[in-house]
Amino acid sequence: MTFQQVRDGISNTGPASVAAVAPRRQVFVCGDLHNLGDLKLLLQNLALTQGRGGVVRRWAALPPAIVRQVEEAGGELVPGRRILVFAGRTFGKELVFGGGQLVRDNVSIASLAGLLLATVSARLGGGQLVTRGLGVSVIRSRLRRWLWRAVLRRCAVVNVRDEASARNVGLLLPGKAVAVHADMVFLPTPGPQAVLPPVEERRWVVVAPCMDGSEGRSLDGPGLDAAVEAALAFLPDAQIAIACHDPRKSMDKAAAARLEERWNGWNLRVFDSFELGELTELYRNAALVVTNRLHALIFAILAEAPALAIDDGTAKVRVVADRFAIPVISREAAAGVAEEVAAALAFDRERRGRVREELAARAALNLA
C-alpha cells in the first residue's frame, strides 16, 4: 500500500481521503518524543494533515533536534505542563491520541489530569477526541483508572492496535466500543519518518535495546550474546550497530555503554542521534535486527530486513513476531540460538510482504 492509496481511499468502508481525515487543524497527543518511535508516529500524523500541521502536546523539554524535526513537519509544540494553556488550545479542536502505547499505568497524575481537561475543552467547543492505533496497558492504579476512563469515554470508538489492547480497554471501560486495527507505524507515509527497503549492501547487525526499569524490560543475558556471536559467524563482513531509539543518557545510551563494555573485542558502533532519518537509514542497511523493542522489530519488517526478537516478557513484541513468523529467543538461555539466527536470516520474504500489506490496510482504518 502506498501513501497515494491512503489518499485515494482504501475501500468503500475505509477512509475516503486524507483530507477527510483532517478537515481542520488538529491537536496531537503523542508519546515521549525523546523516543524516536514515538517521533515517527507524530511525524506520520503531521504528514497526514497535508500541510495544515497541528498543535503538538509535549510534557518535558526536548532536544533541539527533536524540536526542529517537529517544526519542519508543521507541528507547533505546546507544553502540556501548562495545563490551562494547553486546554485552551484544544477548545473545539479534533484531539488526536496516538499511535503508540499511550494508555499506561506509569503516566503521571498531573499529565492525566491535563489530558482530561483538554478533552473536556475540545468537546465543549464542539470538537472531538479520536484515537489511532492505541496500545493500551493494564491500568492498576485506582486514580489512574478513573482518569483514563474519564478521558477515553469521550471518544465514540477506541481504535487499538492489537487484541491485547482491546482486552485491556474492556477491563478499563466495560462495554466501550473498540475497533482492533493495526499499529499506525505500518501505514506508509512520505517524509523522513519512512522506513524503506535498502539502497546499498546490508552491513549491520543491529541490536536495538529496550531497557525500562519501570516496566522491568531488558534484553541483557546469555541469549543476546549467543545471538550476536552467531550473527557474526553467519555474516563475517558485518559490523555491530547499537540502535538507541531513546538516546538519552539514562535510557538507551546507558544500555549501549554496558554492551560496549561487554563486547569490547568486537567491531561496534553506537547510533545515538536524535535524528530520525539516521535511525531509519540504519535499518535500511541492516543485515539482521536483534531486539526486544516493538518498533525496532517493525522497522526491520518495513525495511525488509531479517529480524530476531528477544522475549523479555512483553506480549506486544511476541504478537508482532508471531504474526510475521519472526523467531523469538529467551534472553536467559543460549542453547539453540544459532539455529534461530539461521531461521531469521532465511525468512520468507513473500509471506512477510503479504502480511505487511494486510497490516498497512488495517492501519489505514484507524483514520476512518
QUITA-V984930 format. One record per residue. SS is DSSP state (H for helix, E for strand, C for the rest). PHI is phi in whole degrees, -180 to 180 (999 if undefined). PSI is psi in radians with two decimals (999 if undefined). Layout:
ss={SS:SS}
phi={PHI:PHI}
psi={PSI:PSI}
This chain:
ss={C:C:H:H:H:H:H:H:C:C:C:C:C:C:C:C:C:H:H:H:H:C:C:C:C:E:E:E:E:C:C:C:C:C:E:H:H:H:H:H:H:H:H:H:H:H:H:C:C:C:C:C:C:E:E:E:E:E:C:C:C:C:C:H:H:H:H:H:H:H:H:H:C:C:E:E:E:E:E:C:C:C:H:H:H:H:H:H:H:C:C:C:C:E:E:E:E:E:E:E:E:E:E:C:C:C:C:C:H:H:H:H:H:H:H:H:H:H:H:H:H:H:H:H:C:C:C:E:E:E:E:E:E:E:E:E:C:C:C:C:C:H:H:H:H:H:H:H:H:H:H:H:C:C:C:C:C:E:E:E:C:C:H:H:H:H:H:H:H:H:H:H:C:C:C:C:C:E:E:E:C:C:C:H:H:H:C:C:C:C:C:C:C:C:C:C:C:C:C:C:C:C:C:E:E:E:E:E:C:C:C:E:H:H:H:C:E:C:C:C:C:H:H:H:H:H:H:H:H:H:H:H:H:H:C:C:C:C:E:E:E:E:E:C:C:E:C:C:C:C:C:H:H:H:H:H:H:H:H:H:H:H:C:C:C:C:C:E:E:E:E:C:C:C:C:H:H:H:H:H:H:H:H:H:C:E:E:E:E:E:E:C:C:H:H:H:H:H:H:H:H:H:C:C:C:C:E:E:E:E:E:C:C:C:H:H:H:H:H:H:H:H:H:C:C:C:C:E:E:E:C:C:C:C:C:C:H:H:H:H:H:H:H:H:H:C:C:C:H:H:H:H:H:H:H:H:H:H:H:H:H:H:H:H:H:H:H:C}
phi={999:-108:-61:-62:-65:-61:-67:-84:108:-78:-163:-65:-100:-92:-67:-68:-169:-65:-60:-71:-72:-127:-71:-147:-62:-109:-117:-107:-108:-123:-77:-74:-75:-67:-87:-69:-66:-68:-62:-58:-64:-66:-61:-63:-60:-67:-63:-71:-80:56:94:-74:69:176:-79:-123:-79:-123:-103:-100:-63:-120:-62:-54:-64:-68:-57:-62:-64:-67:-68:-63:-85:99:-90:-110:-76:-126:-69:-69:-65:-85:-59:-70:-63:-64:-60:-64:-71:-92:-59:73:-95:-88:-96:-106:-100:113:-79:98:-83:-83:-86:-133:-88:-106:-77:-66:-62:-62:-64:-66:-62:-65:-64:-62:-63:-64:-68:-62:-63:-60:-69:-61:-89:92:-86:-150:-109:-125:-123:-133:52:-69:-97:-125:-91:-71:-105:-101:-65:-61:-67:-66:-60:-63:-68:-64:-60:-63:-73:-73:-70:-86:-108:-66:-137:-94:-86:-120:-96:-160:-65:-62:-65:-63:-63:-70:-64:-61:-69:-80:-134:-55:89:-69:-68:-130:-121:-95:-117:-157:-61:-61:-64:-78:-80:-70:-140:-80:112:-67:-82:-70:-109:-119:-61:-71:-111:-147:-62:-72:-138:-118:-92:-90:-107:-116:-82:-119:-119:-131:-63:-68:-115:65:-103:-164:-112:-63:152:-59:-63:-64:-58:-65:-65:-68:-59:-66:-61:-68:-70:-76:-124:-64:-94:-83:-113:-88:-122:-99:-96:-93:-74:-122:-78:-65:-61:-84:-114:-68:-65:-66:-64:-63:-63:-66:-70:-59:-65:-73:-108:-68:-91:-104:-76:-138:-137:-101:-102:-129:-84:-87:-85:-61:-60:-68:-69:-65:-64:-60:-67:-62:-115:-87:-84:-164:-116:-117:-160:-115:-105:-58:-73:-66:-63:-70:-58:-62:-62:-66:-86:58:-100:-59:-144:-136:-96:-108:-80:-114:91:-95:-65:-64:-70:-66:-59:-69:-60:-65:-63:-100:55:-92:-59:-124:-119:-83:-74:-94:-134:-98:-64:78:-68:-58:-65:-70:-63:-60:-65:-62:-71:-104:-65:-83:-64:-67:-62:-62:-63:-64:-67:-61:-64:-62:-73:-63:-65:-71:-63:-62:-68:-61:-91:-69}
psi={2.38:2.93:-0.62:-0.67:-0.65:-0.75:-0.69:-0.16:2.24:-0.77:-3.14:-0.39:-0.11:-3.02:2.35:-0.67:2.88:-0.61:-0.61:-0.43:-0.63:1.25:-0.28:2.99:2.36:2.88:2.19:2.25:2.01:-3.11:-2.87:2.02:-0.05:-0.42:2.09:-0.37:-0.75:-0.62:-0.74:-0.78:-0.68:-0.83:-0.57:-0.81:-0.73:-0.64:-0.60:-0.23:-0.11:0.79:-0.15:-0.44:-2.84:2.92:2.41:2.15:2.24:2.62:-0.94:2.87:2.59:2.65:2.61:-0.62:-0.67:-0.80:-0.79:-0.78:-0.67:-0.78:-0.66:-0.49:-0.02:0.19:2.45:1.89:2.26:2.26:2.13:-0.39:-0.42:1.37:-0.79:-0.67:-0.82:-0.73:-0.64:-0.62:-0.33:-0.10:2.09:0.11:2.93:2.03:2.05:2.05:2.11:3.11:-2.84:3.04:1.28:-0.64:1.68:2.84:-0.12:0.30:2.39:2.66:-0.70:-0.74:-0.76:-0.70:-0.70:-0.69:-0.71:-0.80:-0.67:-0.71:-0.66:-0.77:-0.76:-0.81:-0.66:-0.57:0.12:0.13:-2.93:2.86:2.21:2.69:2.59:1.90:0.81:2.48:2.29:2.12:2.96:2.25:2.00:-0.52:2.24:-0.80:-0.71:-0.63:-0.78:-0.76:-0.77:-0.66:-0.80:-0.58:-0.95:-0.42:-0.18:-0.02:2.59:-0.78:2.40:1.94:2.10:2.91:-0.23:2.95:-0.62:-0.72:-0.67:-0.72:-0.68:-0.57:-0.72:-0.65:-0.61:-0.76:1.37:2.31:-0.14:2.43:2.22:2.41:2.18:2.02:-1.92:2.89:2.32:-0.35:-0.34:-0.23:2.10:2.27:2.66:2.90:-3.06:-0.27:-0.12:2.38:2.04:2.86:2.94:2.71:-0.17:-3.13:2.36:2.26:0.12:2.36:1.82:2.12:2.04:1.71:2.53:1.91:1.78:1.79:-0.54:-0.38:0.08:0.61:2.41:2.66:0.02:2.44:3.05:-0.54:-0.73:-0.83:-0.76:-0.65:-0.76:-0.72:-0.78:-0.70:-0.74:-0.51:-0.71:-0.51:1.25:-0.34:0.01:2.75:2.73:2.31:2.25:2.04:2.01:1.76:-0.49:1.62:0.21:2.65:-0.56:-0.11:-2.01:-0.49:-0.59:-0.72:-0.71:-0.69:-0.69:-0.70:-0.67:-0.76:-0.71:-0.57:0.65:-0.18:-0.05:2.71:1.91:2.52:2.42:2.22:1.83:0.56:2.65:0.12:2.01:-0.65:-0.60:-0.65:-0.79:-0.60:-0.64:-0.79:-0.54:-0.46:0.47:2.23:-0.41:2.44:2.20:2.10:2.75:0.27:2.27:-0.93:-0.40:-0.71:-0.74:-0.66:-0.73:-0.74:-0.79:-0.58:0.06:0.66:2.56:2.57:2.61:2.16:2.50:2.19:1.99:0.33:0.08:2.06:-0.60:-0.56:-0.78:-0.59:-0.83:-0.74:-0.78:-0.69:-0.63:0.21:0.74:2.22:2.54:2.29:2.77:2.47:-0.24:-0.20:2.45:-0.28:2.32:0.03:-0.68:-0.68:-0.65:-0.63:-0.76:-0.72:-0.68:-0.73:-0.41:0.56:2.76:1.74:-0.70:-0.76:-0.79:-0.66:-0.70:-0.75:-0.68:-0.75:-0.70:-0.77:-0.50:-0.75:-0.68:-0.61:-0.64:-0.46:-0.29:-0.37:-0.08:999}
